[in-house]
Amino acid sequence: MKSDLEIAQAATLRPILDIAESVGLRKEDLEPYGWYKAKVHLDVRDRLADRPNARYIDVTAITPTPLGEGKTTTTVGLSQALGAELGHRVFTCIRQPSMGPTFGIKGGAAGGGYSQIVPMEDFNLHLTGDIHAVSVAHNLAAAAIDGRMLHERRLSDRALSRVDLRRLDVDPFSILWNRVVDVEDAALREIVIGLGGPRNGTPRQTGYDISVASEVMAILALATSVQDLRERLGRIVLASDESGKPLTADDFGVGGAMAVLMRDALMPNLMQTLQQTPAFVHAGPFANIAHGNSSVVADQIAVKLADYVVTESGFGADIGMEKFFDIKCRTSGLIPNCVVLVATVRALKMHGGLGRVVPGKPLPTELTSENLEYLEKGAANMVAHIKIAKQYGIPVVVCVNRFTTDTDREIALLQKIAKDAGAYDAVPSEHWEHGGKGAVELAEAVIRACEQPADFRFLYPLDIPIADKIEAIATQVYGADGVDYLPAAEAKLKAYTKLGYDNLPICMAKTHLSLSHDPALKGVPKGWRLPIRDIRASIGAGFLYPLCGEMKTMPGLSRRPSFMGMDLDADGTIRGLS
């Protein structure tokens, strides 16, 4: 079998203008970036407003292993089956990946095998520069904070007023805004800046996050227009003054400039799959610290151009899918018709207590050998995720992402358990090996599921107390017995309610490796309570995010990162990208 990169580099690509024309986009709707990618103007949405919406499908997963269970590959394979094999108009909408994991241990995120977005190199690297725009806009705000503190320390109120500034009196211990870079660099997690004398700023402790963890990236994914983008950026809370009053990007006078930097980034990026079906690749917020979904504007345009739109939410149904429903769907106004839940035999055996999956190491043989006992035990995790999805009132189709080591008896067992748990259908799929042809049965099940009656409902209303929203997610999604708040979190509940932030949705920050807050607890943990150590506010993005355990917003490199296998040939061909 060829590598993912070799498959992608051997593909025949259609010019992006042809891809656009195939879905009714005009040349003037595009800002081309070379032959095979382009940005799409947002006014397309207004021009096509009277068209009926496509069927809307979210691809999610069980609690994954550190290797992932193939959500993106499934998303692309399903789209190829719906479009290239069954002849429907289809659009794929997925996130742009951070280059941190691409050069770290995870590798790229364009899909895999014969179900990929291409050009794969462009997808996984700079694309059209959106992450660069996020980084610069974010760091401009960081520079605005330190610059303002420096000048307020040196200048009188009269001198400030001469340049139309009022004194902000920033509390240096209240600053919430780190700097960002799209590289995994653990040495930057905690740093001291402002050294070297009074002209270099105020010495203080700060740090770096990875770019896709920035609130600016979350805003890019949720903004619905240029005006909405501008307003959200201006509302970002960067720090507080000495009296405790929040200070926003507009208070520092930087919101407008951030919007200028982000203007072009708001347009979604048009690409294609290996089977030449159209795809939007746009925005890439982290799914543990943010909402982990591609952009609202991409979905809003796609549903006017297709019969079926297949999008993907990060990690499992307990994280990305819950945030897809309770945050993204509230903003977009789009109602899903079907959930596709990706499961693998190997992951469910692990959830049953068999073997251990370690990134960068071969799978243990017990996970690649038939074992119905441990598979049935671990399938409880799949059942829990089916129930999470079904409580939103949407039909669920389980996709068993099949590997060559899976046996027919194992597949049949999972199908029975899934249907008994209330899944509309459960279908094995071989899209990694066979592309769209390997996902035709899955696509047919999804088409049928989309025709089923649905009764979509949010998990919680926005007008209830913050603690009640957190409790709903903890008990109804994660299966916790209740919630315990540390003192810092208790204080934030009171402070945010007083500030009027209590009507915002909740974006839980927790591990993706367990239904609980503890990554070591596999399967379906019982008899536990969810600890909330702090609650933070992303006012520009429009959500509160409780912290359940320690969340790393700047990953570190492994002992042998992926970049060690990458290089350029003499003719400029990229090698080793995965």
Secondary structure, DSSP 8 states (H G I E B T S, - for coil): ---HHHHHHT-----HHHHHHHTT--GGGEEE-SSS-EEE-THHHHHTTTS---EEEEEEESS--TT---HHHHHHHHHHIIIIIT---EEEEE----HHHHHSSS---SEETTEEEESHHHHHTTTTSHHHHHHHHHHHHHHHHHHHHHHHHHS-HHHHHHTT-----B-GGG----EEESS--GGGSSEEE--SSGGG---EEE-EEEGGGSHHHHHHHH--SHHHHHHHHHH-EEEEBTTS-EEETTTTT-HHHHHHHHTGGGS-EEEEETT--EEEE-----TTTS--B--HHHHHHHTTT-SEEEEEBSSSIIIIIHHIIIIIHHHH----SEEEEEE-HHHHHHHTT-----TTS---GGGSS--HHHHHHHHHHHHHHHHHHHTTT--EEEEEE--TT--HHHHHHHHHHHHHTT-SEEEEE-HHHHGGGGGHHHHHHHHHHHTS------SS-TTS-HHHHHHHHHHHTS--S-EEE-HHHHHHHHHHHHHTGGGS-B--B--SSSSSS-TT--SS--S--EEE-EEEEETTTTEEEEE-S---SS----SS-GGGG-EE-TTS-EES--
